[in-house]
Amino acid sequence: MDSSVGPTLRDRKRARTRAAIVAAGTELFARHGYDETTVADIAVAADIGTRTFFSYFTSKEELLFPENDARLQTALDAIDARGSADRPADLLLRALGDPRLESGEIVSPLAALRLRLMETVPAVRGRALQMQRDAQRQIATRLIEAFPELDEVNAAALTGAFIGAVTGALDALLADPAAVARGRADLARRLREATSSALAAGGPSVT
């Protein structure tokens, strides 16, 4: 299929429906609580049937991580597009600022809600940890393919440091009302700066 062709009408309709489900779930979780909100409640709020909900998401937990696959793919793509002078850490930081990610999702109200629920809801925390582990393994594997001199231990350490830095910085930023008040652009900038500082050593010195 020609990659220059834009989204079809069906693609756009699916994107709108998916966004409506996420918005409805986010609002209901924030207003009534995660455990108190059912899939049926979300379906009603999004003006869809429950069967339609499950054609987009397998569970309530998955709804809280709508851009996980996109974020992972940007990291993999950044590694695949490495330049001769790029270090492993350079590529991970580049992926963090990839413009293909929906504007500010990582620092959105959904992200703040997700962090709160990870602290209080075991199912959400478990889902987040599993997704982080899966992403870490895939990114580390791709780094090893791109940098043959990088062994499994160092690749896992670098990827874990990157994911941990993003998670830690984001947790602190979203817990600070003053930081949130400055808006998504400032939050995203500070997130990139903090993560870059954490990875200042650049990871193992390989070329």
N, CA and C atoms as an extended XYZ file, in Angstrom:
621
Properties=species:S:1:pos:R:3:atomname:S:1:resname:S:1:resid:I:1 pbc="F F F"
N         0.842       -1.196        0.000 N   MET     1
C         0.000        0.000        0.000 CA  MET     1
C         0.878        1.247        0.000 C   MET     1
N         0.544        2.247       -0.796 N   ASP     2
C         1.328        3.472       -0.909 CA  ASP     2
C         1.304        4.223        0.412 C   ASP     2
N         2.506        4.386        1.027 N   SER     3
C         2.576        5.040        2.343 CA  SER     3
C         2.224        6.511        2.278 C   SER     3
N         2.176        7.081        1.014 N   SER     4
C         1.854        8.497        0.897 CA  SER     4
C         0.369        8.760        1.002 C   SER     4
N        -0.427        7.700        0.899 N   VAL     5
C        -1.870        7.839        0.999 CA  VAL     5
C        -2.256        8.043        2.463 C   VAL     5
N        -3.069        9.035        2.738 N   GLY     6
C        -3.461        9.337        4.105 CA  GLY     6
C        -4.472        8.347        4.642 C   GLY     6
N        -4.870        8.543        5.893 N   PRO     7
C        -5.853        7.644        6.515 CA  PRO     7
C        -7.165        7.641        5.747 C   PRO     7
N        -7.776        6.478        5.656 N   THR     8
C        -9.058        6.366        4.987 CA  THR     8
C       -10.168        6.853        5.911 C   THR     8
N       -11.371        6.980        5.354 N   LEU     9
C       -12.520        7.379        6.159 CA  LEU     9
C       -12.737        6.383        7.289 C   LEU     9
N       -12.577        5.102        7.000 N   ARG    10
C       -12.744        4.069        8.026 CA  ARG    10
C       -11.681        4.218        9.120 C   ARG    10
N       -10.443        4.511        8.718 N   ASP    11
C        -9.374        4.707        9.698 CA  ASP    11
C        -9.688        5.889       10.612 C   ASP    11
N       -10.166        6.970       10.005 N   ARG    12
C       -10.466        8.166       10.800 CA  ARG    12
C       -11.622        7.903       11.754 C   ARG    12
N       -12.613        7.147       11.297 N   LYS    13
C       -13.753        6.825       12.152 CA  LYS    13
C       -13.311        5.963       13.333 C   LYS    13
N       -12.447        4.993       13.069 N   ARG    14
C       -11.938        4.143       14.144 CA  ARG    14
C       -11.115        4.961       15.142 C   ARG    14
N       -10.327        5.890       14.623 N   ALA    15
C        -9.513        6.729       15.513 CA  ALA    15
C       -10.401        7.576       16.413 C   ALA    15
N       -11.496        8.105       15.835 N   ARG    16
C       -12.416        8.917       16.640 CA  ARG    16
C       -13.103        8.076       17.705 C   ARG    16
N       -13.519        6.878       17.330 N   THR    17
C       -14.185        6.003       18.294 CA  THR    17
C       -13.225        5.610       19.410 C   THR    17
N       -12.000        5.293       19.048 N   ARG    18
C       -10.994        4.913       20.040 CA  ARG    18
C       -10.738        6.073       21.007 C   ARG    18
N       -10.617        7.272       20.455 N   ALA    19
C       -10.388        8.451       21.292 CA  ALA    19
C       -11.572        8.695       22.214 C   ALA    19
N       -12.798        8.456       21.720 N   ALA    20
C       -13.994        8.651       22.536 CA  ALA    20
C       -14.028        7.656       23.695 C   ALA    20
N       -13.597        6.429       23.443 N   ILE    21
C       -13.561        5.419       24.502 CA  ILE    21
C       -12.561        5.816       25.574 C   ILE    21
N       -11.378        6.246       25.142 N   VAL    22
C       -10.348        6.661       26.107 CA  VAL    22
C       -10.825        7.852       26.924 C   VAL    22
N       -11.436        8.838       26.256 N   ALA    23
C       -11.925       10.022       26.963 CA  ALA    23
C       -13.014        9.652       27.967 C   ALA    23
N       -13.938        8.779       27.558 N   ALA    24
C       -15.017        8.370       28.451 CA  ALA    24
C       -14.474        7.609       29.649 C   ALA    24
N       -13.556        6.678       29.404 N   GLY    25
C       -12.982        5.912       30.501 CA  GLY    25
C       -12.205        6.790       31.465 C   GLY    25
N       -11.420        7.711       30.926 N   THR    26
C       -10.629        8.611       31.767 CA  THR    26
C       -11.533        9.439       32.675 C   THR    26
N       -12.598        9.985       32.099 N   GLU    27
C       -13.518       10.812       32.890 CA  GLU    27
C       -14.205        9.998       33.980 C   GLU    27
N       -14.658        8.796       33.628 N   LEU    28
C       -15.375        7.971       34.608 CA  LEU    28
C       -14.441        7.476       35.713 C   LEU    28
N       -13.226        7.091       35.345 N   PHE    29
C       -12.269        6.651       36.364 CA  PHE    29
C       -11.979        7.783       37.345 C   PHE    29
N       -11.791        8.990       36.803 N   ALA    30
C       -11.469       10.139       37.654 CA  ALA    30
C       -12.653       10.528       38.535 C   ALA    30
N       -13.865       10.408       38.002 N   ARG    31
C       -15.063       10.858       38.722 CA  ARG    31
C       -15.561        9.830       39.721 C   ARG    31
N       -15.608        8.546       39.303 N   HIS    32
C       -16.236        7.518       40.139 CA  HIS    32
C       -15.253        6.509       40.726 C   HIS    32
N       -14.049        6.447       40.185 N   GLY    33
C       -13.093        5.456       40.655 CA  GLY    33
C       -12.950        4.327       39.653 C   GLY    33
N       -11.784        3.713       39.655 N   TYR    34
C       -11.508        2.646       38.681 CA  TYR    34
C       -12.381        1.419       38.925 C   TYR    34
N       -12.380        0.914       40.161 N   ASP    35
C       -13.133       -0.308       40.455 CA  ASP    35
C       -14.635       -0.111       40.298 C   ASP    35
N       -15.102        1.112       40.541 N   GLU    36
C       -16.537        1.386       40.462 CA  GLU    36
C       -17.025        1.568       39.021 C   GLU    36
N       -16.109        1.704       38.085 N   THR    37
C       -16.485        1.915       36.679 CA  THR    37
C       -16.399        0.604       35.919 C   THR    37
N       -17.464        0.249       35.224 N   THR    38
C       -17.492       -0.983       34.445 CA  THR    38
C       -17.283       -0.688       32.963 C   THR    38
N       -16.980       -1.744       32.225 N   VAL    39
C       -16.871       -1.611       30.774 CA  VAL    39
C       -18.200       -1.125       30.192 C   VAL    39
N       -19.299       -1.616       30.749 N   ALA    40
C       -20.613       -1.185       30.276 CA  ALA    40
C       -20.808        0.318       30.489 C   ALA    40
N       -20.346        0.830       31.636 N   ASP    41
C       -20.434        2.270       31.896 CA  ASP    41
C       -19.665        3.062       30.841 C   ASP    41
N       -18.471        2.593       30.527 N   ILE    42
C       -17.634        3.285       29.543 CA  ILE    42
C       -18.285        3.244       28.167 C   ILE    42
N       -18.841        2.099       27.818 N   ALA    43
C       -19.500        1.962       26.516 CA  ALA    43
C       -20.667        2.933       26.383 C   ALA    43
N       -21.470        3.041       27.436 N   VAL    44
C       -22.604        3.963       27.406 CA  VAL    44
C       -22.107        5.402       27.234 C   VAL    44
N       -21.096        5.771       28.001 N   ALA    45
C       -20.577        7.138       27.943 CA  ALA    45
C       -19.976        7.459       26.577 C   ALA    45
N       -19.406        6.439       25.924 N   ALA    46
C       -18.800        6.644       24.606 CA  ALA    46
C       -19.801        6.422       23.471 C   ALA    46
N       -21.039        6.073       23.828 N   ASP    47
C       -22.105        5.852       22.848 CA  ASP    47
C       -21.780        4.704       21.894 C   ASP    47
N       -21.309        3.610       22.488 N   ILE    48
C       -21.017        2.398       21.717 CA  ILE    48
C       -21.552        1.199       22.496 C   ILE    48
N       -21.498        0.032       21.889 N   GLY    49
C       -21.863       -1.189       22.584 CA  GLY    49
C       -20.641       -1.809       23.239 C   GLY    49
N       -20.873       -2.715       24.192 N   THR    50
C       -19.739       -3.344       24.876 CA  THR    50
C       -18.911       -4.187       23.909 C   THR    50
N       -19.547       -4.787       22.921 N   ARG    51
C       -18.786       -5.574       21.937 CA  ARG    51
C       -17.839       -4.670       21.163 C   ARG    51
N       -18.293       -3.466       20.874 N   THR    52
C       -17.421       -2.518       20.178 CA  THR    52
C       -16.240       -2.141       21.060 C   THR    52
N       -16.481       -1.945       22.358 N   PHE    53
C       -15.378       -1.652       23.280 CA  PHE    53
C       -14.295       -2.707       23.147 C   PHE    53
N       -14.685       -3.974       23.163 N   PHE    54
C       -13.696       -5.050       23.150 CA  PHE    54
C       -13.044       -5.245       21.782 C   PHE    54
N       -13.538       -4.566       20.769 N   SER    55
C       -12.840       -4.594       19.483 CA  SER    55
C       -11.703       -3.577       19.452 C   SER    55
N       -11.661       -2.711       20.482 N   TYR    56
C       -10.594       -1.716       20.588 CA  TYR    56
C        -9.645       -2.021       21.744 C   TYR    56
N       -10.197       -2.488       22.863 N   PHE    57
C        -9.405       -2.752       24.057 CA  PHE    57
C        -9.824       -4.082       24.657 C   PHE    57
N        -8.862       -4.811       25.203 N   THR    58
C        -9.182       -6.110       25.792 CA  THR    58
C        -9.655       -6.002       27.235 C   THR    58
N        -9.407       -4.837       27.867 N   SER    59
C        -9.754       -4.682       29.277 CA  SER    59
C        -9.752       -3.204       29.651 C   SER    59
N       -10.237       -2.930       30.862 N   LYS    60
C       -10.172       -1.554       31.372 CA  LYS    60
C        -8.723       -1.104       31.535 C   LYS    60
N        -7.850       -2.025       31.965 N   GLU    61
C        -6.456       -1.644       32.176 CA  GLU    61
C        -5.812       -1.172       30.876 C   GLU    61
N        -6.093       -1.872       29.795 N   GLU    62
C        -5.467       -1.521       28.520 CA  GLU    62
C        -5.878       -0.126       28.069 C   GLU    62
N        -7.089        0.263       28.392 N   LEU    63
C        -7.573        1.594       28.021 CA  LEU    63
C        -6.681        2.696       28.577 C   LEU    63
N        -6.034        2.441       29.701 N   LEU    64
C        -5.191        3.452       30.340 CA  LEU    64
C        -3.842        3.634       29.647 C   LEU    64
N        -3.532        2.779       28.678 N   PHE    65
C        -2.235        2.835       28.001 CA  PHE    65
C        -2.433        2.887       26.482 C   PHE    65
N        -3.190        3.868       25.996 N   PRO    66
C        -3.583        3.852       24.581 CA  PRO    66
C        -2.440        4.080       23.602 C   PRO    66
N        -1.365        4.740       24.034 N   GLU    67
C        -0.263        5.058       23.116 CA  GLU    67
C         0.991        4.236       23.386 C   GLU    67
N         0.848        3.170       24.166 N   ASN    68
C         2.026        2.379       24.507 CA  ASN    68
C         2.714        1.817       23.271 C   ASN    68
N         1.934        1.238       22.363 N   ASP    69
C         2.524        0.648       21.159 CA  ASP    69
C         3.216        1.701       20.309 C   ASP    69
N         2.625        2.891       20.219 N   ALA    70
C         3.227        3.964       19.415 CA  ALA    70
C         4.546        4.409       20.022 C   ALA    70
N         4.606        4.534       21.345 N   ARG    71
C         5.849        4.961       21.988 CA  ARG    71
C         6.940        3.923       21.792 C   ARG    71
N         6.575        2.656       21.919 N   LEU    72
C         7.558        1.595       21.694 CA  LEU    72
C         8.074        1.634       20.260 C   LEU    72
N         7.165        1.818       19.311 N   GLN    73
C         7.567        1.815       17.911 CA  GLN    73
C         8.494        2.982       17.589 C   GLN    73
N         8.274        4.140       18.203 N   THR    74
C         9.171        5.270       17.935 CA  THR    74
C        10.583        4.964       18.426 C   THR    74
N        10.697        4.261       19.540 N   ALA    75
C        12.024        3.887       20.040 CA  ALA    75
C        12.698        2.913       19.077 C   ALA    75
N        11.951        1.920       18.619 N   LEU    76
C        12.517        0.940       17.680 CA  LEU    76
C        12.911        1.603       16.368 C   LEU    76
N        12.078        2.515       15.888 N   ASP    77
C        12.375        3.215       14.635 CA  ASP    77
C        13.612        4.093       14.782 C   ASP    77
N        13.744        4.757       15.939 N   ALA    78
C        14.910        5.614       16.162 CA  ALA    78
C        16.193        4.798       16.141 C   ALA    78
N        16.141        3.609       16.722 N   ILE    79
C        17.317        2.732       16.712 CA  ILE    79
C        17.637        2.291       15.290 C   ILE    79
N        16.605        1.924       14.535 N   ASP    80
C        16.808        1.475       13.156 CA  ASP    80
C        17.415        2.567       12.281 C   ASP    80
N        17.120        3.833       12.623 N   ALA    81
C        17.591        4.964       11.816 CA  ALA    81
C        18.880        5.566       12.375 C   ALA    81
N        19.620        4.827       13.165 N   ARG    82
C        20.824        5.351       13.812 CA  ARG    82
C        21.831        5.873       12.795 C   ARG    82
N        22.513        6.966       13.194 N   GLY    83
C        23.608        7.486       12.397 CA  GLY    83
C        24.932        6.940       12.894 C   GLY    83
N        25.977        7.140       12.127 N   SER    84
C        27.283        6.563       12.471 CA  SER    84
C        27.836        7.117       13.777 C   SER    84
N        27.441        8.340       14.136 N   ALA    85
C        27.969        8.958       15.359 CA  ALA    85
C        27.039        8.808       16.557 C   ALA    85
N        25.889        8.220       16.355 N   ASP    86
C        24.911        8.101       17.438 CA  ASP    86
C        25.345        7.089       18.478 C   ASP    86
N        25.131        7.448       19.745 N   ARG    87
C        25.305        6.510       20.845 CA  ARG    87
C        23.936        5.904       21.179 C   ARG    87
N        23.916        4.756       21.855 N   PRO    88
C        22.629        4.154       22.214 CA  PRO    88
C        21.695        5.119       22.938 C   PRO    88
N        22.220        5.864       23.913 N   ALA    89
C        21.370        6.780       24.678 CA  ALA    89
C        20.819        7.896       23.804 C   ALA    89
N        21.607        8.330       22.795 N   ASP    90
C        21.135        9.381       21.891 CA  ASP    90
C        19.831        8.964       21.215 C   ASP    90
N        19.772        7.715       20.818 N   LEU    91
C        18.614        7.229       20.082 CA  LEU    91
C        17.371        7.151       20.973 C   LEU    91
N        17.563        6.720       22.204 N   LEU    92
C        16.426        6.639       23.119 CA  LEU    92
C        15.885        8.034       23.433 C   LEU    92
N        16.781        8.993       23.623 N   LEU    93
C        16.342       10.362       23.888 CA  LEU    93
C        15.651       10.964       22.674 C   LEU    93
N        16.137       10.645       21.486 N   ARG    94
C        15.501       11.140       20.262 CA  ARG    94
C        14.078       10.607       20.149 C   ARG    94
N        13.886        9.353       20.508 N   ALA    95
C        12.550        8.757       20.437 CA  ALA    95
C        11.584        9.443       21.386 C   ALA    95
N        12.095        9.896       22.540 N   LEU    96
C        11.237       10.549       23.531 CA  LEU    96
C        10.617       11.820       22.982 C   LEU    96
N        11.316       12.495       22.064 N   GLY    97
C        10.787       13.725       21.488 CA  GLY    97
C        10.206       13.545       20.109 C   GLY    97
N         9.936       12.297       19.720 N   ASP    98
C         9.430       12.042       18.369 CA  ASP    98
C         8.087       12.738       18.150 C   ASP    98
N         7.958       13.562       17.091 N   PRO    99
C         6.715       14.309       16.859 CA  PRO    99
C         5.535       13.439       16.446 C   PRO    99
N         5.795       12.173       16.102 N   ARG   100
C         4.685       11.308       15.720 CA  ARG   100
C         3.801       10.926       16.902 C   ARG   100
N         4.361       11.021       18.107 N   LEU   101
C         3.533       10.745       19.276 CA  LEU   101
C         2.478       11.825       19.402 C   LEU   101
N         1.282       11.426       19.767 N   GLU   102
C         0.207       12.396       19.896 CA  GLU   102
C         0.600       13.467       20.896 C   GLU   102
N         0.232       14.706       20.591 N   SER   103
C         0.733       15.862       21.331 CA  SER   103
C         0.563       15.720       22.837 C   SER   103
N         1.691       15.491       23.498 N   GLY   104
C         1.707       15.542       24.950 CA  GLY   104
C         0.988       14.418       25.674 C   GLY   104
N         0.692       13.281       25.018 N   GLU   105
C        -0.037       12.226       25.727 CA  GLU   105
C         0.712       11.766       26.957 C   GLU   105
N         2.029       11.742       26.858 N   ILE   106
C         2.820       11.233       27.971 CA  ILE   106
C         2.747       12.152       29.185 C   ILE   106
N         2.366       13.420       28.971 N   VAL   107
C         2.214       14.353       30.095 CA  VAL   107
C         0.780       14.872       30.186 C   VAL   107
N        -0.171       14.079       29.747 N   SER   108
C        -1.575       14.469       29.705 CA  SER   108
C        -2.277       14.161       31.023 C   SER   108
N        -3.540       14.623       31.168 N   PRO   109
C        -4.322       14.238       32.357 CA  PRO   109
C        -4.460       12.721       32.479 C   PRO   109
N        -4.521       12.023       31.341 N   LEU   110
C        -4.586       10.562       31.389 CA  LEU   110
C        -3.324        9.997       32.036 C   LEU   110
N        -2.171       10.567       31.713 N   ALA   111
C        -0.924       10.085       32.306 CA  ALA   111
C        -0.935       10.285       33.818 C   ALA   111
N        -1.444       11.432       34.269 N   ALA   112
C        -1.515       11.700       35.707 CA  ALA   112
C        -2.466       10.712       36.391 C   ALA   112
N        -3.598       10.471       35.759 N   LEU   113
C        -4.560        9.508       36.310 CA  LEU   113
C        -3.946        8.116       36.356 C   LEU   113
N        -3.259        7.751       35.295 N   ARG   114
C        -2.636        6.425       35.218 CA  ARG   114
C        -1.642        6.224       36.362 C   ARG   114
N        -0.833        7.231       36.632 N   LEU   115
C         0.132        7.121       37.723 CA  LEU   115
C        -0.562        6.952       39.071 C   LEU   115
N        -1.657        7.698       39.276 N   ARG   116
C        -2.397        7.564       40.546 CA  ARG   116
C        -2.976        6.161       40.687 C   ARG   116
N        -3.530        5.642       39.605 N   LEU   117
C        -4.140        4.316       39.670 CA  LEU   117
C        -3.092        3.220       39.832 C   LEU   117
N        -1.899        3.439       39.282 N   MET   118
C        -0.830        2.455       39.459 CA  MET   118
C        -0.457        2.300       40.922 C   MET   118
N        -0.655        3.359       41.702 N   GLU   119
C        -0.330        3.312       43.129 CA  GLU   119
C        -1.396        2.604       43.945 C   GLU   119
N        -2.627        2.591       43.442 N   THR   120
C        -3.742        2.101       44.258 CA  THR   120
C        -4.457        0.876       43.709 C   THR   120
N        -4.288        0.576       42.433 N   VAL   121
C        -5.025       -0.536       41.820 CA  VAL   121
C        -4.032       -1.600       41.351 C   VAL   121
N        -3.998       -2.756       41.989 N   PRO   122
C        -3.032       -3.797       41.619 CA  PRO   122
C        -3.104       -4.200       40.147 C   PRO   122
N        -4.307       -4.281       39.585 N   ALA   123
C        -4.432       -4.699       38.190 CA  ALA   123
C        -3.763       -3.705       37.241 C   ALA   123
N        -3.905       -2.424       37.541 N   VAL   124
C        -3.276       -1.393       36.706 CA  VAL   124
C        -1.764       -1.415       36.891 C   VAL   124
N        -1.323       -1.554       38.132 N   ARG   125
C         0.114       -1.624       38.400 CA  ARG   125
C         0.735       -2.838       37.707 C   ARG   125
N         0.058       -3.967       37.770 N   GLY   126
C         0.562       -5.168       37.124 CA  GLY   126
C         0.644       -5.018       35.619 C   GLY   126
N        -0.379       -4.403       35.047 N   ARG   127
C        -0.375       -4.176       33.609 CA  ARG   127
C         0.777       -3.265       33.204 C   ARG   127
N         0.998       -2.204       33.971 N   ALA   128
C         2.066       -1.260       33.658 CA  ALA   128
C         3.433       -1.928       33.741 C   ALA   128
N         3.653       -2.722       34.778 N   LEU   129
C         4.939       -3.393       34.935 CA  LEU   129
C         5.194       -4.388       33.814 C   LEU   129
N         4.155       -5.119       33.420 N   GLN   130
C         4.328       -6.088       32.340 CA  GLN   130
C         4.651       -5.392       31.020 C   GLN   130
N         3.961       -4.296       30.756 N   MET   131
C         4.210       -3.559       29.521 CA  MET   131
C         5.610       -2.958       29.531 C   MET   131
N         6.053       -2.458       30.679 N   GLN   132
C         7.406       -1.910       30.774 CA  GLN   132
C         8.453       -2.990       30.527 C   GLN   132
N         8.249       -4.163       31.096 N   ARG   133
C         9.208       -5.261       30.912 CA  ARG   133
C         9.249       -5.702       29.456 C   ARG   133
N         8.081       -5.812       28.842 N   ASP   134
C         8.037       -6.225       27.437 CA  ASP   134
C         8.744       -5.200       26.551 C   ASP   134
N         8.479       -3.914       26.807 N   ALA   135
C         9.108       -2.856       26.017 CA  ALA   135
C        10.617       -2.851       26.236 C   ALA   135
N        11.029       -3.006       27.483 N   GLN   136
C        12.462       -3.000       27.782 CA  GLN   136
C        13.175       -4.116       27.026 C   GLN   136
N        12.590       -5.286       27.002 N   ARG   137
C        13.224       -6.406       26.301 CA  ARG   137
C        13.317       -6.163       24.799 C   ARG   137
N        12.241       -5.635       24.229 N   GLN   138
C        12.254       -5.387       22.783 CA  GLN   138
C        13.263       -4.304       22.409 C   GLN   138
N        13.318       -3.239       23.200 N   ILE   139
C        14.258       -2.153       22.914 CA  ILE   139
C        15.694       -2.633       23.097 C   ILE   139
N        15.957       -3.374       24.168 N   ALA   140
C        17.312       -3.879       24.404 CA  ALA   140
C        17.751       -4.803       23.283 C   ALA   140
N        16.853       -5.648       22.822 N   THR   141
C        17.187       -6.556       21.709 CA  THR   141
C        17.538       -5.776       20.453 C   THR   141
N        16.761       -4.721       20.164 N   ARG   142
C        17.022       -3.920       18.974 CA  ARG   142
C        18.340       -3.154       19.110 C   ARG   142
N        18.666       -2.693       20.322 N   LEU   143
C        19.946       -2.011       20.542 CA  LEU   143
C        21.120       -2.948       20.270 C   LEU   143
N        21.011       -4.179       20.712 N   ILE   144
C        22.081       -5.153       20.490 CA  ILE   144
C        22.261       -5.416       18.995 C   ILE   144
N        21.156       -5.456       18.262 N   GLU   145
C        21.247       -5.663       16.817 CA  GLU   145
C        21.941       -4.478       16.140 C   GLU   145
N        21.670       -3.261       16.651 N   ALA   146
C        22.251       -2.059       16.053 CA  ALA   146
C        23.690       -1.831       16.501 C   ALA   146
N        24.008       -2.260       17.719 N   PHE   147
C        25.347       -2.067       18.287 CA  PHE   147
C        25.885       -3.435       18.723 C   PHE   147
N        26.489       -4.180       17.816 N   PRO   148
C        26.953       -5.530       18.154 CA  PRO   148
C        27.918       -5.563       19.337 C   PRO   148
N        28.613       -4.438       19.596 N   GLU   149
C        29.550       -4.399       20.718 CA  GLU   149
C        28.839       -4.322       22.065 C   GLU   149
N        27.546       -4.043       22.044 N   LEU   150
C        26.761       -3.891       23.275 CA  LEU   150
C        26.239       -5.258       23.707 C   LEU   150
N        26.624       -5.687       24.906 N   ASP   151
C        26.166       -6.999       25.347 CA  ASP   151
C        24.785       -6.916       25.998 C   ASP   151
N        24.218       -8.057       26.316 N   GLU   152
C        22.851       -8.116       26.831 CA  GLU   152
C        22.707       -7.379       28.159 C   GLU   152
N        23.715       -7.500       29.018 N   VAL   153
C        23.620       -6.870       30.335 CA  VAL   153
C        23.605       -5.351       30.201 C   VAL   153
N        24.532       -4.802       29.407 N   ASN   154
C        24.590       -3.353       29.251 CA  ASN   154
C        23.381       -2.802       28.514 C   ASN   154
N        22.892       -3.547       27.533 N   ALA   155
C        21.696       -3.104       26.806 CA  ALA   155
C        20.495       -3.059       27.741 C   ALA   155
N        20.349       -4.086       28.580 N   ALA   156
C        19.236       -4.122       29.537 CA  ALA   156
C        19.378       -3.005       30.565 C   ALA   156
N        20.618       -2.750       31.015 N   ALA   157
C        20.841       -1.695       32.008 CA  ALA   157
C        20.506       -0.323       31.437 C   ALA   157
N        20.955       -0.063       30.205 N   LEU   158
C        20.681        1.233       29.591 CA  LEU   158
C        19.188        1.431       29.365 C   LEU   158
N        18.535        0.411       28.846 N   THR   159
C        17.098        0.522       28.580 CA  THR   159
C        16.320        0.683       29.876 C   THR   159
N        16.713       -0.063       30.898 N   GLY   160
C        16.057        0.075       32.196 CA  GLY   160
C        16.272        1.448       32.793 C   GLY   160
N        17.482        2.003       32.618 N   ALA   161
C        17.759        3.348       33.132 CA  ALA   161
C        16.906        4.381       32.409 C   ALA   161
N        16.747        4.209       31.114 N   PHE   162
C        15.935        5.141       30.330 CA  PHE   162
C        14.476        5.101       30.778 C   PHE   162
N        13.907        3.914       30.836 N   ILE   163
C        12.505        3.778       31.232 CA  ILE   163
C        12.309        4.245       32.673 C   ILE   163
N        13.257        3.917       33.544 N   GLY   164
C        13.155        4.357       34.929 CA  GLY   164
C        13.252        5.865       35.067 C   GLY   164
N        14.131        6.482       34.266 N   ALA   165
C        14.277        7.936       34.318 CA  ALA   165
C        13.010        8.625       33.856 C   ALA   165
N        12.429        8.136       32.764 N   VAL   166
C        11.184        8.722       32.261 CA  VAL   166
C        10.073        8.585       33.296 C   VAL   166
N         9.939        7.389       33.858 N   THR   167
C         8.877        7.135       34.837 CA  THR   167
C         9.056        7.986       36.091 C   THR   167
N        10.284        8.044       36.599 N   GLY   168
C        10.535        8.808       37.810 CA  GLY   168
C        10.330       10.301       37.618 C   GLY   168
N        10.854       10.825       36.502 N   ALA   169
C        10.700       12.253       36.239 CA  ALA   169
C         9.233       12.609       36.030 C   ALA   169
N         8.528       11.783       35.303 N   LEU   170
C         7.120       12.042       35.030 CA  LEU   170
C         6.308       12.010       36.316 C   LEU   170
N         6.595       11.066       37.183 N   ASP   171
C         5.889       10.963       38.463 CA  ASP   171
C         6.058       12.252       39.263 C   ASP   171
N         7.294       12.763       39.321 N   ALA   172
C         7.558       13.982       40.080 CA  ALA   172
C         6.920       15.201       39.425 C   ALA   172
N         6.997       15.293       38.112 N   LEU   173
C         6.435       16.443       37.415 CA  LEU   173
C         4.920       16.522       37.570 C   LEU   173
N         4.252       15.392       37.386 N   LEU   174
C         2.791       15.399       37.445 CA  LEU   174
C         2.261       15.556       38.866 C   LEU   174
N         3.121       15.339       39.842 N   ALA   175
C         2.714       15.539       41.241 CA  ALA   175
C         2.909       16.987       41.679 C   ALA   175
N         3.503       17.811       40.813 N   ASP   176
C         3.788       19.205       41.135 CA  ASP   176
C         2.767       20.116       40.455 C   ASP   176
N         1.811       20.676       41.199 N   PRO   177
C         0.778       21.520       40.580 CA  PRO   177
C         1.355       22.677       39.769 C   PRO   177
N         2.458       23.259       40.249 N   ALA   178
C         3.059       24.380       39.528 CA  ALA   178
C         3.591       23.933       38.175 C   ALA   178
N         4.191       22.739       38.128 N   ALA   179
C         4.716       22.220       36.865 CA  ALA   179
C         3.573       21.919       35.901 C   ALA   179
N         2.513       21.344       36.419 N   VAL   180
C         1.351       21.021       35.580 CA  VAL   180
C         0.724       22.293       35.033 C   VAL   180
N         0.673       23.333       35.864 N   ALA   181
C         0.044       24.599       35.464 CA  ALA   181
C         0.776       25.260       34.303 C   ALA   181
N         2.062       24.964       34.150 N   ARG   182
C         2.825       25.580       33.062 CA  ARG   182
C         2.519       24.957       31.704 C   ARG   182
N         1.763       23.857       31.701 N   GLY   183
C         1.294       23.296       30.444 CA  GLY   183
C         2.111       22.121       29.929 C   GLY   183
N         1.523       21.431       28.939 N   ARG   184
C         2.129       20.213       28.431 CA  ARG   184
C         3.481       20.433       27.771 C   ARG   184
N         3.617       21.527       27.029 N   ALA   185
C         4.880       21.760       26.331 CA  ALA   185
C         6.034       21.880       27.321 C   ALA   185
N         5.794       22.606       28.417 N   ASP   186
C         6.844       22.766       29.423 CA  ASP   186
C         7.114       21.445       30.134 C   ASP   186
N         6.052       20.682       30.417 N   LEU   187
C         6.225       19.378       31.052 CA  LEU   187
C         7.057       18.460       30.159 C   LEU   187
N         6.729       18.431       28.870 N   ALA   188
C         7.455       17.571       27.942 CA  ALA   188
C         8.926       17.981       27.855 C   ALA   188
N         9.180       19.298       27.836 N   ARG   189
C        10.559       19.783       27.770 CA  ARG   189
C        11.343       19.366       29.011 C   ARG   189
N        10.732       19.559       30.181 N   ARG   190
C        11.426       19.206       31.423 CA  ARG   190
C        11.622       17.696       31.541 C   ARG   190
N        10.679       16.934       31.028 N   LEU   191
C        10.827       15.481       31.037 CA  LEU   191
C        12.035       15.066       30.197 C   LEU   191
N        12.155       15.658       28.999 N   ARG   192
C        13.294       15.323       28.140 CA  ARG   192
C        14.608       15.746       28.785 C   ARG   192
N        14.615       16.938       29.393 N   GLU   193
C        15.840       17.428       30.029 CA  GLU   193
C        16.252       16.537       31.196 C   GLU   193
N        15.286       16.140       32.017 N   ALA   194
C        15.601       15.300       33.176 CA  ALA   194
C        16.100       13.933       32.736 C   ALA   194
N        15.457       13.370       31.726 N   THR   195
C        15.876       12.062       31.233 CA  THR   195
C        17.261       12.143       30.603 C   THR   195
N        17.510       13.219       29.859 N   SER   196
C        18.821       13.418       29.249 CA  SER   196
C        19.904       13.542       30.314 C   SER   196
N        19.585       14.265       31.385 N   SER   197
C        20.547       14.422       32.472 CA  SER   197
C        20.850       13.074       33.125 C   SER   197
N        19.812       12.269       33.305 N   ALA   198
C        19.996       10.954       33.927 CA  ALA   198
C        20.867       10.048       33.070 C   ALA   198
N        20.803       10.226       31.756 N   LEU   199
C        21.578        9.397       30.844 CA  LEU   199
C        22.795       10.149       30.291 C   LEU   199
N        23.256       11.155       31.048 N   ALA   200
C        24.322       12.032       30.550 CA  ALA   200
C        25.568       11.288       30.118 C   ALA   200
N        25.819       10.144       30.754 N   ALA   201
C        27.018        9.382       30.393 CA  ALA   201
C        26.891        8.779       29.011 C   ALA   201
N        25.648        8.700       28.500 N   GLY   202
C        25.444        8.203       27.142 CA  GLY   202
C        25.450        6.701       27.008 C   GLY   202
N        25.536        5.999       28.120 N   GLY   203
C        25.546        4.556       28.033 CA  GLY   203
C        26.914        4.052       27.619 C   GLY   203
N        27.034        2.761       27.361 N   PRO   204
C        28.310        2.190       26.963 CA  PRO   204
C        28.867        2.892       25.735 C   PRO   204
N        30.157        3.116       25.700 N   SER   205
C        30.788        3.839       24.601 CA  SER   205
C        31.030        2.908       23.436 C   SER   205
N        30.025        2.830       22.546 N   VAL   206
C        30.160        2.004       21.350 CA  VAL   206
C        29.805        2.863       20.162 C   VAL   206
N        30.330        2.532       19.007 N   THR   207
C        30.045        3.285       17.786 CA  THR   207
C        29.689        2.320       16.678 C   THR   207
